[in-house]
Amino acid sequence: QVQLEESGGGLVQAGGSLRLSCVVSGIQVRSRTMSWYRQVPEQQREMVASVTWSGNMEYADHVKDRFTISRDSDKNTVYLQMNNLKPEDTAVYYCHTFPFRGQGTQVTVSS
């Protein structure tokens, strides 16, 4: 059974940092494209960052230079380091590898 469990969300002031974690079981993160998405109510889900099995990374334009995706194959965990957070980063963040998705973790950035 494949499970993705996110953690690390919370309330932070603008300019602050958070690190999200996604602990994965049932599949190996090193052999998959792993992604972080975010969603705001009544808006379309947005891909924030992804890393392929070969290590290629991709970021949404408005998070480049602020967010970093990484993975620890030994811990089978994917991370999203988020720096210089802005109120518009407020969303539920989901860990994803097709066709699986976690339950999400709420990130709220206050101005």
C-alpha positions as CSV (number, residue, x, y, z in Angstrom):
1,Q,0.0,0.0,0.0
2,V,1.4,3.4,-1.0
3,Q,1.2,6.2,1.5
4,L,2.4,9.8,1.4
5,E,2.3,11.7,4.7
6,E,3.1,15.4,4.8
7,S,4.1,17.4,7.8
8,G,5.8,20.6,8.7
9,G,3.1,23.1,7.9
10,G,2.0,25.9,10.2
11,L,1.6,29.6,10.7
12,V,4.6,31.8,10.0
13,Q,5.1,35.5,9.5
14,A,6.0,36.9,6.1
15,G,9.7,36.5,5.5
16,G,9.9,33.4,7.6
17,S,10.7,29.8,6.7
18,L,9.2,26.3,6.9
19,R,10.4,22.9,5.8
20,L,7.8,20.5,4.7
21,S,8.4,16.7,4.8
22,C,6.7,13.9,2.9
23,V,7.4,10.5,4.3
24,V,6.7,7.9,1.7
25,S,6.0,4.2,2.1
26,G,5.2,1.5,-0.5
27,I,7.4,3.0,-3.2
28,Q,10.9,4.3,-3.5
29,V,11.2,8.1,-3.9
30,R,14.5,7.6,-5.7
31,S,12.8,5.9,-8.6
32,R,9.9,8.3,-9.0
33,T,9.1,11.9,-10.0
34,M,8.1,13.5,-6.7
35,S,6.3,16.8,-6.6
36,W,4.9,19.3,-4.3
37,Y,1.6,21.0,-5.2
38,R,-0.4,23.6,-3.4
39,Q,-4.1,24.5,-3.5
40,V,-6.1,27.5,-2.3
41,P,-9.9,27.0,-2.0
42,E,-11.7,27.8,-5.2
43,Q,-8.4,28.0,-7.2
44,Q,-6.7,25.6,-9.4
45,R,-4.1,23.3,-8.0
46,E,-0.6,24.5,-8.7
47,M,2.7,22.6,-9.1
48,V,5.3,24.2,-6.9
49,A,8.3,22.0,-7.3
50,S,9.3,18.6,-8.6
51,V,12.3,16.3,-8.7
52,T,12.7,13.4,-11.2
53,W,14.2,10.1,-10.5
54,S,17.4,11.3,-12.2
55,G,17.6,14.4,-10.0
56,N,16.3,17.1,-12.4
57,M,14.4,19.8,-10.5
58,E,11.6,22.1,-11.7
59,Y,10.0,25.0,-9.9
60,A,7.1,27.3,-10.5
61,D,8.4,30.8,-11.5
62,H,7.2,32.6,-8.4
63,V,8.9,30.2,-6.0
64,K,12.3,30.0,-7.7
65,D,15.1,31.2,-5.5
66,R,12.9,30.8,-2.4
67,F,11.9,27.1,-2.4
68,T,14.1,24.1,-2.6
69,I,12.9,20.5,-3.2
70,S,15.1,17.6,-2.0
71,R,14.9,14.0,-1.2
72,D,16.5,11.6,1.2
73,S,16.5,8.1,-0.3
74,D,17.6,6.4,2.9
75,K,14.6,7.9,4.8
76,N,12.4,7.7,1.7
77,T,11.3,11.2,2.3
78,V,10.9,14.3,0.2
79,Y,11.3,17.8,1.5
80,L,10.3,21.3,0.5
81,Q,12.4,24.1,2.1
82,M,10.5,27.3,1.9
83,N,12.3,30.6,2.6
84,N,11.2,34.2,2.5
85,L,7.6,33.1,2.6
86,K,4.9,35.5,1.4
87,P,1.2,35.8,2.3
88,E,0.4,34.5,-1.2
89,D,2.1,31.2,-0.4
90,T,-0.7,30.4,2.0
91,A,-2.3,27.1,0.8
92,V,-2.6,23.5,1.5
93,Y,0.6,21.8,0.3
94,Y,0.4,18.2,-1.1
95,C,3.1,15.7,-1.8
96,H,2.5,13.9,-5.1
97,T,3.8,11.1,-7.2
98,F,1.4,9.9,-9.9
99,P,-1.2,8.7,-9.2
100,F,-0.8,9.1,-5.4
101,R,-1.2,12.1,-3.2
102,G,-1.0,12.8,0.5
103,Q,-3.6,14.4,2.7
104,G,-1.8,17.8,2.7
105,T,-0.4,20.2,5.2
106,Q,-1.7,23.7,5.8
107,V,0.8,26.6,5.4
108,T,-0.4,30.0,6.5
109,V,1.7,33.1,6.1
110,S,0.7,36.2,7.9
111,S,1.6,39.7,6.7
